[in-house]
Amino acid sequence: MATMGKYCKAYPIQRLREFSQWTERSENFRKEKQEIDGQEIEVNRELTDDDFLYLQENYVVTDGIFKDENIIFDHITPEWKDFCHNILKFEIPLYEPVNLNETVEATISNPEKNT
């Protein structure tokens, strides 16, 4: 079963290809259905410069939102991480936990602030 990560970000493939050590595992491109000789078959799609790939929280690049399917690039090095942070500006957001009780109490005690 596919695993959804906590965070991924889509990038145009041409931006990812700027990395000097970029390679693509084309056999892992998502499948597309095509009709050939009256039969519907699945074939690997062809990526163009207009396509997007997903940079996952673990720095793996996938052709889709799941972090363990359709892996296109997984050569994770310090240089790759540096490229992701400094060139692509990839940052995993830090979310503050929401305490539901505090939120409800604040709304009840100060209702005009929430309108």
VENTA-V19001 format. One record per residue. N is the residue number from 0. PHI is phi in radians with two decimals (999 if undefined). Layout:
n=N phi=PHI
n=N phi=PHI
This chain:
n=0 phi=999
n=1 phi=-1.13
n=2 phi=-1.88
n=3 phi=-1.58
n=4 phi=-1.34
n=5 phi=-1.42
n=6 phi=-2.74
n=7 phi=-2.61
n=8 phi=-2.39
n=9 phi=-1.44
n=10 phi=-2.31
n=11 phi=-1.08
n=12 phi=-1.04
n=13 phi=-1.11
n=14 phi=-1.17
n=15 phi=-1.15
n=16 phi=-1.20
n=17 phi=-1.21
n=18 phi=-1.18
n=19 phi=-1.09
n=20 phi=-1.86
n=21 phi=-1.18
n=22 phi=-2.39
n=23 phi=-2.17
n=24 phi=-1.60
n=25 phi=-1.08
n=26 phi=-1.16
n=27 phi=-1.75
n=28 phi=-1.03
n=29 phi=-0.99
n=30 phi=-1.54
n=31 phi=-2.16
n=32 phi=-1.55
n=33 phi=-2.34
n=34 phi=-1.76
n=35 phi=-2.24
n=36 phi=0.92
n=37 phi=1.36
n=38 phi=-1.96
n=39 phi=-1.54
n=40 phi=-2.26
n=41 phi=-1.78
n=42 phi=-2.30
n=43 phi=-1.16
n=44 phi=-1.32
n=45 phi=-1.67
n=46 phi=-1.54
n=47 phi=-2.04
n=48 phi=-1.10
n=49 phi=-1.53
n=50 phi=-1.47
n=51 phi=-2.04
n=52 phi=-2.13
n=53 phi=-1.99
n=54 phi=-1.55
n=55 phi=-1.52
n=56 phi=-1.02
n=57 phi=-1.68
n=58 phi=1.30
n=59 phi=-1.40
n=60 phi=-1.87
n=61 phi=-2.20
n=62 phi=-1.73
n=63 phi=2.52
n=64 phi=-1.44
n=65 phi=-1.49
n=66 phi=-1.39
n=67 phi=-2.13
n=68 phi=-2.23
n=69 phi=0.91
n=70 phi=-1.31
n=71 phi=-1.73
n=72 phi=-2.50
n=73 phi=-2.49
n=74 phi=-1.57
n=75 phi=-1.45
n=76 phi=-2.23
n=77 phi=-1.02
n=78 phi=-1.15
n=79 phi=-1.14
n=80 phi=-1.08
n=81 phi=-1.10
n=82 phi=-1.04
n=83 phi=-1.07
n=84 phi=-1.32
n=85 phi=-1.57
n=86 phi=-1.69
n=87 phi=-1.44
n=88 phi=1.03
n=89 phi=-1.39
n=90 phi=-2.44
n=91 phi=-1.47
n=92 phi=-1.12
n=93 phi=-1.72
n=94 phi=-1.77
n=95 phi=-1.37
n=96 phi=-1.14
n=97 phi=-1.75
n=98 phi=-1.61
n=99 phi=-1.03
n=100 phi=-1.09
n=101 phi=-1.13
n=102 phi=-1.13
n=103 phi=-1.14
n=104 phi=-1.08
n=105 phi=-1.14
n=106 phi=-1.17
n=107 phi=-1.20
n=108 phi=-1.36
n=109 phi=-2.47
n=110 phi=-1.15
n=111 phi=-1.22
n=112 phi=-1.25
n=113 phi=-1.79
n=114 phi=-1.87
